Amino acid sequence: MANKSGGKMIKKILIALSVGAVLSTVFLSKSFNDNYFLPCYFGNVFIISMLLLLQVVVSIFSAKKKEMQISFSINDIALLSWYGVSAISVLLSHGNFNNPFFIHFTLLLLLYFVLQQNLKEGILDYFSLFSWILFIAGVFQMLYGILQFLGIMKTNGLFRVVGNFGNPGLLSMYLTILFLWFFGLAIFKHTNKTLRYASILLCIVSFVFIVFLINRASWIVLALCIPLVLQLRYGIFSFFFRLNAAKKFIVSVVIVAGIVATLLFLYNIKKASSDGRLFIWQRTVEMIKDHPIAGVGYNTFTQNYNLYQAAYFRNHPIDSQNIQVADSISSAFNEFLQTTSEIGVIGLLAFLVVLFFAVRQLFKMKQSEEINSLVLISIAQIIIVGFIIFSFVSYPFRIIAHSTLFFIFLSISTFSSKSLISLHIRLKSWKMIIGSFAVVVFGFLMYQTNQMSSYKTWQKMMISMQSGDRNGLLKMNALYPSLEHDNVFLFNYGTMLSLSGEYVKSNDILEKAKLGLQNYNVYAYLGNNYEALQQLEKAKDCFEMADNLIPSRMYTKYRLFILYDKLKDTRAIPMAQKLLNMPAKGISENADLLRKKAKEFLESKKQSNGSF
C-alpha cells in the first residue's frame, strides 16, 4: 500500500513538472536581452530537463520485469514523423541544431511522451493538480494585464495591455486556450467545488479580457469551440438532426450567411491588418511554389520571406497599398503556409496528420453530465480545434507559452489511443539506454546554463554601453565565441561596433548576421558603414535593399537621394521628390525633418539647374 501511495506521489510530481513548464513561460526577467523569449526558453529548458532526469531515475528504479515494452500509437508515430521531417530539413538546409526553436520542439516532444506515460492509468486522479497549475498561469497573466491597464506596470509602449507577451493578440490567444479548459470544468459536475468556482471566476475575467483585447481570431475560436463544449455537456446540436430536410436547409443557409457576414465584419474591423496578412500569404505562396517539396529550411522563414518581399517591391515600386501595410515580419500569420514554406509539402502532410489524429475521436464524443476521462479528453481535443483555428491567421506554434500548452493538451487528447507498435527491450539494455540519455540531458543542461550566463552578460553589456561604458564593447568581444550563432547578438554586436566607428569589423559581423536575419536594420547599418568607408556603390546597394524590404520607411529614401547625388545618379531628384510626397507611417522617423531635408535638396538643385 505504501509503495502504491509513493508511486502515485511520484506521478503527481512528474505531472506537476510537466504542466509546470507552462509556469516557466509566464515570468519575466530583466536579466535577459529579450524580455520574453529568452526567459521563457530557459525556463522551459530547465523545468523539462529536470522532468526528464527525474523520469529516468523513476524508470530505472521502478523497472522490475526482465523486458521493457515501449508502445507507440498512431498519434505518436505521426508526431515523430513531423519531428523527423523537421530534423531532416535542418540537415538539408545546413542549419544549426543548436537552434532554440528546434531545441524547444525536441523538449516538447519529450514532454509529450513523459506526460502520456504518467497519464496512462487515467487522468481523473490528476486533473485537479493539472488545472490548478494552469489556473495560476492564467491568473498571473490577467493580474499582470490589469496592472498594465492601470499604468502600474510598463509595456513596450505600443500597446496598453499585453501580459508578458509584448502583443495583446498573443495574450488573448493564451487566455482563450485556458478559457476553454476551465469553461469545461465549470459546466460539468465534479466533486472539487473549489476548483469549479475558481473555474467560473477565471472564465468570467478572461472573457472580459478576450472581448476588450479585440483579437478577432480569439472571438472566432470562442464562437466555434464553446458550442462544442456545450454539445458535450447538453447535446445542443440534437435539435438540428430532428428537423425535416427543408428546415435543415433553411437553418444551414442562415448559418452560412451569418458566417460570411461575420467574416466580412471582422475583416473590416482591422482592414489594414487583414490586407497586410493577405500580402504576407501571397509572398509565402511564392516561396512554396519555388520550394514545394523540402521548403526553404526549418526556422528560416523570416530571412527567406524578407528576400521575397524585397523582390516584390523591386518589381512593383508603385504598389502604394501594399507599401503601406508591408513591414518587417517574423511569421507568416498562418501555420500551414509557414510550415509548408519551411519544410515543404511533406512537412505539411506530417503536421496535418498530427492534428487529424489529435481530434478524430471528437466526432464520436458522447454527452455527459459529470467529469470523466472521456470528457477531459474531449475538452482537450476541442482545445486542439482552437489551435487549428488560430493556426489559419496567427502563429501559436512559434510562441513558447502557446506551443507548450499545445503539447500538453495534445498529450491529454491522445493518451488513451491504442498501441500500434510495441518494442521489447531487455532490462539491462533499457537501463543502459536511459542512463546514457540521462548523461546527454545533464550535459545539455550544463551547456544551456553556460548559454544563459552568456545571455545575461550580454544584457549587462548592452546596458553599460548605453551608459557610455567603452569597456562594454571589449566584453562583448569576449562573448562572441559563445553567441556567434545567435543572429540577434551578431546584429547588436555589429551595431555597437558601427556606433564606435569600427566600420570594417562591424561589417564583418553584420554580414554574418545578414545570413540569418535579412532585415531592414541590418542593411541600413551596413549601408552606413560602407558610406563611412567611402565605398559608395556598396552603400547604395545596401540602402536600396533596405528600401525594398520596407518601402514605407522614409529614412532609407533620405540616405539614397544623398548617395545618388554623390554618385551623379539621375535618380537623386526623383527619390527626393518621392520622399517629400510620401505619407509617414508612424511618428518615429522624424518625418517633418526628413521632408525638410528633401525640400532643401530639391530647392538647391532647382537653383543650380534652373528646373528639374
N, C-alpha and C positions, 0 to 999 in steps of 0.2 A: 504493500500500500504506500509505504514511504517512497519507494522507487518510482511508483506511478505519479505520486504528487510532485516529486522532484523533477521528473521528466516533463510534466505539464508546466512547471515553473520555468524550466529552461526554454520550452517552446514559446512561452509568453515573452521571455526576454528576447528571443530571436525575432519574434513577430514585432515586438516594440521597436527593435533596432531597424527592422525592415521598413516599417511605416515612419520611423523616426527620421529616415532620410528626407522626408518632406520638411521636417522642422529645420533641418540644416539649410534649407533654401529660403527661410524667412527672416534670418538675422543678418543685419548689415554690419560691416566692419570698415572703418576708415583706414585700416592698416593696408589696404589694397589700392592699386591704381584704379581698378574698375570696381565701383561700389556695389555692383550687383553680381556680375557673372562670376568673378573670382571667389568671393566669399561663399557663394552657393556651390561652386565647383569643388573647392577644397573641403567644404563641409560635407558634401556628398562622398567625396573620396575617403575621408576618414571614418565616417559612420559605416559606409558599406564595407570598407576594408576590415573594420573591427567585426562587423557582422560575419564576414567570410571566415575570418580567423576563428571566431567562436564556433561557427558551424563545423569547421574542420575538427576542432577539439571534440565537439559533441559526437561527430561521426566516428572518430577513432575510438572513443571510449564506449560508445553505445553499440558498436558492431560486435555481434556475438555469433552470427552464423558463419559457416565456412565459406559461403559465397555471398556476394552482394549483388543485388539486382537493381539495375538502373533502367527506368522505363521512360519512354518518350511518347507523348500523344501527338496527334496530327497538328495540334496547335503549337507544340514545342518544336516540331520539325519545321513548320512554316516560319517560326520566329528565328530559328537557327539559319534557315535559308536566307532570310532578309539580312541577317548579320553577316553571313558568309559572302553574299554578293557585295556588301559594303566593304568588307575586308579586301576582297579581290580588286574592287575599284580603287582602294588606296594604293595597292601594289601597282596596278596598271598605270595609274596617273603619277607614279613616283612620289606619292605623298608621304606624309610623316605619321607613323603610328603613334607618335607622342603628341597627338593632336587632342586637346581637351575634349572635343566633341566625340571623337571616336573612343577615347578612354571612358567617357561618361556612358556612351552606348554600351560598351563592354561591361561596365559596372552594373548598369541597369538590367542587362541580360542575366547576370549572375544573381542580382537581387530578385528577379522574377523566379528563378529556379529555387532559390533558398526559401522564399515566401511560399511557393507552391508545395515544397517538401513539408513545410510545417503546418500547412492547412489541409493536408490530405485526409486527416482524420475528421475534418469538419471545421467550419468557421464559427459556429454558434458560440463556442466557449471563448472565442477571442474577439468577437466583433465589437464588444463594448470597449475593450482596450484600444483596438484599432480606431474606433470612432472618436474616442476622447483625444487621441493624438491629433487626428485631423481637425477636431474642434479647436484645439489650442492654436494650430496653424492658421485657421480661418479667423479666429478672434484677434490674433496678433495683427494680421493684415488689416482688419477693419478698424482696430484701435489706432493703428499707425495712420490709416487714411483719415480718421476723424481728427487726429492731432494735426495732420497736414491741412485739412479743411479749416481748422481754427487758427492756422498760422503758427502753431507752436513748433511743429516740425517743418523743416525746409524740404522742398523738392528740387528738381533740376531746373525750375524756373519756367519750363514750357507748359506744364500742367499743374493744376492745384492739388489734385488727389491722385496718387499713383501707387500707394502702398510702398513696397520696396522694389517695384518693377521698373520704374522710370517711364511708364506709359500706362494711362488709365485703361486702355483696352486689355492689356495683359492682366491687370488686377481684376477686371470684370470677368475675364475668362476663368481665372483661378477660382473666384468666388462662385461662378456658375457651376463649375465641376463639383465643388463642395456642397452647393445648394441641392443638387440633385440627390446626392447621397443622404443628406440629412432630411430632405423632404420625404424620402422613402422611410427613414426611421421615424419621422413624425406621424405619418398616417397609418403605419402598421402597428398592431398591438405587440407589445413585448413587456417583459417583467421589469425592466430598468426604467422606472418612471423619471428619475433624474435626467437620464440621457434623453428621454423623449422630450421633456420640457426644454432642455438645452438645445435640442434639435429644432424645436419650434422657434425658439429665440433666434438661433443663428439664421434660420430661413427668413424670418421677418427682416432682420437687419441687413442680411446680404442681398435680399430682393430690392431693398431701398437703394443700396449701393449700385446694383446692376442697372436699375432704371435710370439713375442720375448720372452714371458714368457714360451713358449714351454709346455703348458698344453694340452695334447692330447684330453682330454675329451671336452675342450672348442672348439677345432677345429672341433670335430665331431658334437657338438651342432650347431655350425655356419653352417657347411656343410648341415645339415638336416633341420634346422629351417629357415634359410634365404630363401630357395626356398618356404617354406610355406607362408612366408610374401609376397614374390613376387607373389605367386599364388593368394593371397588375393587381391593384387593390380592389377596385369596384367593378371592373368589367364594363367600362363606359362605352366601348365600341359595339357591344352586343346588340344595341337598338338598331344599328345600321343593317346588320345581317337579317333582321326581322322585317325589313321594309321590302315592298314589292319592287320589281325591276324599274318601273317608272320613277318611283320615289328615290331609289338609289341613284338613278341618272341625274335627277334634279339636284340632290344633295352633292353629288360629285362635281357637277358644273359649278355650283355655288362655292364649293371649297377651292376648286381650281381658280375661279375668278378672284376669290379672296386672296389666294396665294400670289397671283400675278399683281394685283393691286398693292399688296403689302410690299412685294419686292420693289416695285416702282417707287413707292413711298420711301422705303429705306435707302434706295439708290440716290434719291434726291435730297435726303437729309444732309449727306456729306458728298455732294456731287464731285467736288474736286478730288476727294479721296478715292471715290469709285472710279473716276476717269484715270487716276494715277495707277490704280491696280490693273485696270484693263490694259494700259500701256505696258506695264511690267509683264503681264501674262503674254502679250504679243511678242515681246523680245525673248521671253523664256521659250516660247514655242519655236522661235527661230533657232535657239540653241539646240532644242531637241531635234529639229529637222537636220541639223548638221552633225549631231552625235546621238543617233537614235538608239543604238544597241548598248553601248557601255557608258554613255554620258561623258561629261567633262571631267569627272573625278569627284570622289567623296569629299564633301565640305569645301568645294571650290566654286560654289555658285557665285559668290559675291564678285570675285575678281573677273570671272568669265562674263557674267552679266554686264558688268560695267563696260567691258570692251564692246559688247553688242550695242549697248545704249549709245556709246560714243560713235560707233559706226553709223547708227541710225541718224543721229543729228548731223554727222558729217555729210550724209547724203540727203538730208531733209532740213537744211538750215533755217527754213522759214515756217516750220510747223509750230506756230505760236501757241496753239492749245496745249500740245504735249510738252513744249518747252517749259511752260508754267507749272506743270504737275510733276515733271521729272526731277529726281533728286538722287542723292547717294543712298543706296539701299543695301541691306544685308540679307534680304529674304524675298522670295517670290510671292509671298502672301497667298500661297497655295501649296500645300504639302505634296500634292500629287504631281503638280508640274515641277516643283523643285526636286523631288525625288527622281523623276524621270530625267531631268536635265543633268543631275549629278551622277546617277548610277544606271541610267538607261532604262529601256523598256523592261528588261529582265528584272531590274531592281524594283520597278513599279509593280510588276506582277507579284513579286515576293511580298511587298508591302501590302498589296490588296488582299492576298491570301491570308496574311496575318489578321487583318481587320475582318475578313469574312468569317473565319473560324472563331473569332472572338465573339461574334454576335449571332451566329447561325441558330443557336438554340432559343434566341429571343422570340422567334416566331411561334415557338411551342410553349411559351410561358403560360402558367396556369394561375387563375385568380386565387388569392389567399387573403385571409384577414390578419394572420399573425406572421411575425418574422420567423423564417426558417432558412435553411441553407439555400434552397432553390430561389427564394425571394431575394436573398442577398446577392446571389449570382446574377439574377435578372437585373437588379438595380445596377450592378457593376457593368453589365452589358449595355444597359441604357446609357450609362456614362460614356462607354466606348462610342456609342452612336453620337453622343455630343461631341466627342473628339473628332469624329469623322466630319461632322458638320463644320466645326471650327477649321478643319484642315482645308476646306474649299476656299476660305477667304483670309486665313491667317497662318500662323507658324507655331502651333503648340508644341511640336516636337523639337523646336530649336531653343526652347526655354527650359532651363534645368528644372524649375519647380513643376511645370506642367508635364514635362516628359516623365518625371519621377512619379507623379500621380498616375499617368497613363499606364506605366508598367506595373504599378501596384494594383490598379483596377483590372488590368489585363490578367494578372495572376489570379485574382479572385474569380474573374469571369470564366476561367478555363481550368481551374484546379481539379474539377471533378471529371474532366474528359477521360475517355477510355484510353488505355495504353495501346499503342500501335506497334512499337518496337521495344524489346527488352534485351538488355545486355547483362550477362552474368560474369562477374569478376571475382576471382579468388580473394579471400580476405587479406592475405599478405600483400598481393598486388594492389588491392584497393588502398590499403594504408600507405603504401609507398607513393601511390599517385596523389592522394590528398595531402600527404606530408610534403611532397615536392611542390604541390600547389600552394601550401601554406608558406613555404620558403619564398616562392615567387611573389605572393601577396605582401609578405613582410618587406622584401626588397623594394617592391613598388611603393609601399608606404613610406619607407625611408627616403626614396628618391623624391616623392611628392612633398615630403616635409622640407627637403632642401629647396625644392622649387618654390614652395610657399615662402620660405625665408628670403629667397631672391626677389620675389614679387613685393614683399614688404619693404625690402631695402630700396627697391625701385621707387616705391611710393614716397619714401622719405627723401630720396634724392630729388625727385620732382619738386617736392615742397621746398627743399633747401635752395634749389636752383632758382625757383620763382622768387625767393627772398634775396637773390643776388650772391649766393654761395658759389664761387668759382670751383671749389673742390668737389662739388656735386658731380661735375662732368667727369672728373677723374674716377670717381666711384662708379659711375655708370660704365666707364671703360672696363672696370673690373667685373661688372655684371654681364658683360657681353657674351662670354663663353657659356654662361648658364641659360641665357634667354635669347640666344641668336635665332632660335626657331619661332619666336613669338613676333609676328609681324607688327603688332601694335607697339611693342617695345622698340623694335627697329625704327619705326616711324618716330616715336618720341625721342629716341637717341639721335636720329638724323636731324630732327628739327632743332634740338638743343645745340648740336654741332654747328648747324647753319646760323643760328642766332649768335653763336660765339665767334663767327667768322671763319670757321674751319670748313670751308666750302668743298674742298676736294674730298676730305674724309666723310663729310656729310653726304656727298653724292654716292660714295661707295656704299654707305649704309642704306640710303634711300632707294638705290637701285635694287638692293636685296628685298627691301620692304615692298617695293612695287610689284614684285612677282606674286606676292600673296595678297595684296590689297587692291592695286589698280584703281585707286580712288582720287578724287579731285585734289585733296590736300597734298598727297604725295607728289603729284605732278606740279602743283603750284610751288612747293618748296624746291623741287628740282629745277624748275624754271628760274626761280630767284637765284639759286646757286650758280647756274650756268651764266646768267646775266652778270652776276658779280665777278665771274671769272672771264668775262668778255667773250664767252662762247655763245654769241647771239643767235645763231641758227638753231643750236640745241635748245636754247632758252625758248625760242619761238615755238619749236615743236612741242615742248612740254606744256606751254601755256595754251596752245591750240588743243592739245589733248584734254587738258583740264576744262577748257571751254566746251568741248564736245561732250564731256562727261556730264556736266551740269550747266547747260547753256543759259540758265536763268540767273547765274551769278554775274554781277557787274564787275567785280574786281579783275577777273581774267581779261575782260574786254579792255579795261583801262591799261593793263600791262601790255596787251597785244598792240594797241594803236601806238604806244610809245616805241615798242620794238620794231613794228613795221616802219615807223618813221626813221628810226636809226638805220634800218636795212634798206631804205629807199624803196620800200614795198608800197605799191599803189593802193593796197588795202587799208592803209593807215586812216585816211579820211572817212571811208565808208564805215570802218569799225568804230571810230569816234562818234559818227552820226548815229550808229546803231545803239551805242551806249547812252547817248543823250536822249534818245526817244523811247528806250525800253522801260517798262514798268518795274518797280522794285519789288522783290519778293522778300518780305520780312523787313526788319528795320536794323539789321545788324551790320550792313555793309557800307554805312555812311553814304547812302545813295546820293544825297544832295552834294556832298563833297566831290564824289566821282563825276557827277554830271557837270559840276563847275569846272573840273579839270578838262573834261571833254570839250566844253564850250570854249574855254580859253584856248585850247589847242586849235579848234576849228577857226576861231577868230584870227589867231596868229597866221594860220595858213591862208585865210582869205585876204589878209592884209598883204602878205608876201606874194600871193599868186593873183590877186585881184578877184578871182572867183574859183569855185571848185570845178 
